[in-house]
Amino acid sequence: QIFAYQPEFNVIVVDDKSPDGTGDILDRMAANDNRIHVIHGTSKSGLGTACIKGFKYALSRGDADYIFEMDGDGSHSPEFLRDFIQASEDYDLIIGSRYYNGIRVEGWNFRSLVISKLANIYISRIMLRPIWDFTSGFRCYKSKMLETINLDQIKSEGYLFQIEMIHRSFKQGFRIIELPIIFREKKNRYSKISENNISNTFWTVLKWHAPIRKMIRYRSIFRFQTRPFFTRISKDQNW
């Protein structure tokens, strides 16, 4: 599907000992198409570790202007890649947002949707960043941006990896934009949300809080009125 939209792309798949034969299928595909590259891990690693492996491989090739991140199970549609490419002319990080200008999620139960939405509201308030969807895994990074960020320092996994990448991008002054996408949950995929994940995210994000003086300055907009919050925060250029 990616090649149908962007035939000039290269696709890197990180496969960490999948027990369902994914690695073997990918190796056969790669043998017949030099646009496909497979990275085999020796054991099951987390999302952050897998993404960094892919990023480093893409950067080592030396011919990538942009590096995309997306799920390999069909949840992220390649139809949005063209929009990402167009936006990358002016921005360093493009986030495929499930919550920008509405909620566009298919296949989630109510509990998962509420937890995800509330988590993103909490993160935006604590970090004082005008981002609707911190935990989206559908993104486009400029290669120069990933070369600047020290990937070896990033140890976060799961949703925290996505949050930390945004956190570091803001701190280093990169330009970020969100584009609306439709997220289609793959059927029968087990939920990755657990009490431990929620607790770990809560305390880690708290460590990345905005300066206290800014949090005090914006204390009046710490309510759940998301759009007024983003409107005011976006206008403040004194970071």
Backbone torsions as a table, in degrees:
resi	resn	phi	psi	omega
1	GLN	NA	-38.5	178.1
2	ILE	-61.4	-45.9	-178.6
3	PHE	-66.8	-26.3	177.1
4	ALA	-65.9	-33.7	179.4
5	TYR	-90.4	-38.3	-176.0
6	GLN	-137.0	81.6	-175.2
7	PRO	-65.5	-17.9	-178.5
8	GLU	-86.7	-3.0	-179.1
9	PHE	-72.0	157.3	164.1
10	ASN	-108.0	143.5	-179.2
11	VAL	-117.4	123.3	177.6
12	ILE	-109.5	124.7	179.2
13	VAL	-115.0	125.9	176.5
14	VAL	-98.4	115.5	-177.5
15	ASP	-118.7	110.9	-178.0
16	ASP	-99.5	78.7	174.7
17	LYS	56.0	46.6	176.8
18	SER	-60.4	130.9	-176.8
19	PRO	-81.0	-0.4	-174.8
20	ASP	-101.5	10.9	178.0
21	GLY	86.0	9.4	-179.3
22	THR	-57.7	-43.6	-178.0
23	GLY	-59.3	-42.7	-179.8
24	ASP	-64.9	-41.5	179.0
25	ILE	-62.5	-43.7	-179.5
26	LEU	-64.4	-39.7	179.3
27	ASP	-61.8	-40.3	178.4
28	ARG	-66.1	-39.3	178.2
29	MET	-66.1	-43.4	-178.4
30	ALA	-64.9	-30.8	179.7
31	ALA	-65.7	-23.9	-177.5
32	ASN	-108.5	1.2	-177.3
33	ASP	-151.1	109.7	-175.6
34	ASN	-74.0	1.9	174.2
35	ARG	-85.4	-11.0	-177.2
36	ILE	-103.5	130.8	-178.1
37	HIS	-129.5	135.1	-176.4
38	VAL	-120.9	129.2	174.5
39	ILE	-109.5	118.2	-179.1
40	HIS	-99.0	125.9	174.7
41	GLY	-91.2	159.9	-179.4
42	THR	-88.8	-14.7	178.8
43	SER	-156.3	167.7	179.4
44	LYS	-68.5	120.9	178.3
45	SER	-115.1	175.8	-179.2
46	GLY	-84.6	175.3	-178.9
47	LEU	-60.2	-46.1	-177.9
48	GLY	-60.5	-45.9	179.5
49	THR	-61.7	-42.1	-180.0
50	ALA	-64.6	-43.4	-179.9
51	CYS	-63.9	-43.1	-179.5
52	ILE	-64.4	-37.0	174.6
53	LYS	-58.3	-46.2	179.8
54	GLY	-65.2	-42.6	179.1
55	PHE	-59.9	-47.3	-176.7
56	LYS	-64.9	-38.7	178.9
57	TYR	-63.8	-45.2	-179.8
58	ALA	-62.7	-41.8	-179.7
59	LEU	-67.1	-34.2	-177.8
60	SER	-67.5	-23.2	179.0
61	ARG	-70.9	-29.6	175.8
62	GLY	77.7	5.5	-177.3
63	ASP	-122.1	14.3	-177.0
64	ALA	-102.4	119.5	174.1
65	ASP	-81.3	-35.9	-178.6
66	TYR	-132.8	146.6	177.5
67	ILE	-126.4	122.6	-179.1
68	PHE	-99.1	150.7	172.9
69	GLU	-123.5	130.9	177.4
70	MET	-157.7	155.5	176.7
71	ASP	-68.5	150.1	-179.1
72	GLY	-98.0	11.0	-175.0
73	ASP	-106.2	10.1	178.6
74	GLY	93.2	-1.6	180.0
75	SER	-68.0	-30.8	179.6
76	HIS	-106.5	122.8	-175.9
77	SER	-88.6	132.9	178.0
78	PRO	-64.6	-10.9	-179.4
79	GLU	-61.1	-21.5	-178.3
80	PHE	-88.8	-4.8	-176.2
81	LEU	-61.2	-38.0	-179.1
82	ARG	-63.1	-39.4	177.5
83	ASP	-63.3	-39.2	178.8
84	PHE	-62.4	-45.5	-178.1
85	ILE	-61.3	-42.5	179.6
86	GLN	-62.9	-42.9	-179.2
87	ALA	-69.6	-26.7	-176.5
88	SER	-68.6	-10.0	175.8
89	GLU	-66.8	-27.9	-176.1
90	ASP	-117.4	-8.2	-175.4
91	TYR	-131.9	155.1	-178.1
92	ASP	-93.0	-29.7	179.2
93	LEU	-134.6	123.4	177.2
94	ILE	-113.3	125.7	-178.2
95	ILE	-107.6	126.2	173.2
96	GLY	-78.8	105.7	-168.6
97	SER	-98.4	132.3	175.6
98	ARG	-84.5	-13.8	-171.3
99	TYR	-121.3	-2.3	179.7
100	TYR	-74.5	122.2	-177.8
101	ASN	58.2	47.7	177.4
102	GLY	117.4	175.2	179.0
103	ILE	-108.3	122.6	-178.0
104	ARG	-126.9	74.4	-179.8
105	VAL	-128.1	130.2	177.9
106	GLU	-117.3	132.7	172.8
107	GLY	95.4	1.9	177.4
108	TRP	-91.0	149.3	170.4
109	ASN	-80.9	167.9	-174.1
110	PHE	-61.9	-40.0	-178.4
111	ARG	-60.7	-47.5	-178.6
112	SER	-62.5	-40.7	-179.3
113	LEU	-65.2	-44.6	-178.6
114	VAL	-64.6	-45.1	-179.8
115	ILE	-61.2	-45.4	-179.2
116	SER	-63.1	-46.0	-178.3
117	LYS	-65.3	-45.5	179.9
118	LEU	-65.3	-36.9	178.4
119	ALA	-61.9	-42.5	-179.7
120	ASN	-69.2	-34.3	175.0
121	ILE	-64.4	-44.8	179.2
122	TYR	-59.6	-46.7	-177.9
123	ILE	-61.9	-44.6	-178.5
124	SER	-64.1	-35.7	179.4
125	ARG	-71.0	-42.7	-177.2
126	ILE	-70.8	-40.3	-177.4
127	MET	-90.1	-10.7	-178.1
128	LEU	53.0	53.4	178.4
129	ARG	-124.2	135.0	-176.8
130	PRO	-81.9	63.6	179.6
131	ILE	-120.1	130.3	-179.8
132	TRP	-81.9	-33.5	-172.2
133	ASP	-135.0	87.1	179.9
134	PHE	-71.2	-26.2	-169.1
135	THR	-101.2	6.6	177.6
136	SER	-64.9	139.2	178.6
137	GLY	-104.7	15.4	178.4
138	PHE	-110.6	106.0	-170.5
139	ARG	-145.6	163.3	171.6
140	CYS	-130.9	124.5	177.3
141	TYR	-112.3	137.9	167.2
142	LYS	-70.5	139.0	-177.4
143	SER	-60.1	-38.7	-179.7
144	LYS	-61.5	-30.7	178.4
145	MET	-68.9	-46.1	-179.7
146	LEU	-66.7	-28.6	176.4
147	GLU	-69.8	-28.1	-178.9
148	THR	-79.6	-40.5	178.8
149	ILE	-71.9	132.4	179.0
150	ASN	-78.2	95.9	-176.6
151	LEU	-65.2	-25.9	-179.0
152	ASP	-69.4	-19.2	179.4
153	GLN	-84.0	-11.8	-175.9
154	ILE	-87.7	118.5	-178.7
155	LYS	-116.9	-1.8	-177.5
156	SER	-68.3	151.3	177.0
157	GLU	-126.0	167.8	175.9
158	GLY	59.5	-140.8	-177.7
159	TYR	-64.0	-29.8	-179.7
160	LEU	-64.5	-30.4	176.8
161	PHE	-61.5	-45.3	179.9
162	GLN	-62.0	-42.0	-178.9
163	ILE	-66.3	-43.7	-178.1
164	GLU	-64.6	-36.3	178.7
165	MET	-62.5	-39.1	176.7
166	ILE	-68.7	-43.6	179.6
167	HIS	-56.7	-48.2	-179.5
168	ARG	-67.4	-35.3	-180.0
169	SER	-64.3	-43.7	177.2
170	PHE	-63.6	-44.1	-176.3
171	LYS	-62.0	-30.9	-178.4
172	GLN	-95.4	7.7	171.9
173	GLY	79.4	20.9	178.7
174	PHE	-78.0	154.5	-178.3
175	ARG	-89.4	129.0	-174.5
176	ILE	-125.8	140.5	175.9
177	ILE	-141.5	151.7	174.5
178	GLU	-109.3	139.5	174.3
179	LEU	-121.3	138.8	-179.1
180	PRO	-69.5	136.0	174.2
181	ILE	-131.1	171.8	170.6
182	ILE	-110.9	122.7	178.5
183	PHE	-97.6	121.7	-179.1
184	ARG	-113.5	105.1	-178.2
185	GLU	-64.5	132.9	175.9
186	LYS	-68.2	136.2	-179.4
187	LYS	-64.1	142.2	174.3
188	ASN	70.1	11.8	175.8
189	ARG	-79.6	134.5	-177.5
190	TYR	-72.7	152.0	-179.3
191	SER	-73.9	135.5	178.2
192	LYS	-94.9	0.1	-177.0
193	ILE	-85.8	125.8	177.9
194	SER	-137.9	167.0	178.3
195	GLU	-61.7	-35.3	179.1
196	ASN	-65.6	-41.4	177.9
197	ASN	-61.4	-43.5	-178.6
198	ILE	-64.0	-46.2	-179.3
199	SER	-63.6	-44.6	-179.3
200	ASN	-63.2	-42.2	178.2
201	THR	-63.2	-44.2	-178.2
202	PHE	-57.0	-51.1	-173.7
203	TRP	-75.0	-35.4	179.6
204	THR	-68.4	-44.7	178.3
205	VAL	-61.0	-35.3	178.9
206	LEU	-60.7	-32.6	177.8
207	LYS	-70.3	-24.3	-179.3
208	TRP	-95.9	22.9	-174.9
209	HIS	-62.9	156.4	175.7
210	ALA	-66.3	164.1	175.6
211	PRO	-53.5	138.7	-175.9
212	ILE	-55.9	-39.9	-179.0
213	ARG	-61.9	-34.2	177.6
214	LYS	-73.9	-36.9	178.3
215	MET	-64.3	-38.0	176.9
216	ILE	-67.0	-39.6	-179.8
217	ARG	-60.9	-36.9	-176.9
218	TYR	-103.6	19.4	-177.0
219	ARG	-59.2	-27.7	-177.3
220	SER	-73.1	-13.6	-178.6
221	ILE	-115.3	25.7	177.4
222	PHE	-85.4	20.8	177.3
223	ARG	-87.0	-179.6	-176.3
224	PHE	-85.8	15.5	175.8
225	GLN	-83.8	89.1	-167.5
226	THR	-67.2	-46.3	-174.8
227	ARG	-63.5	-46.1	175.6
228	PRO	-58.9	-35.4	177.7
229	PHE	-61.5	-50.9	-178.4
230	PHE	-65.0	-37.8	-179.4
231	THR	-60.8	-45.3	-178.4
232	ARG	-72.5	-43.7	-179.8
233	ILE	-61.9	-40.6	-178.0
234	SER	-64.0	-28.8	-179.3
235	LYS	-78.4	-17.6	-178.0
236	ASP	-84.9	112.6	-178.5
237	GLN	-99.3	3.3	-174.5
238	ASN	-91.2	58.4	-179.9
239	TRP	-79.8	NA	NA
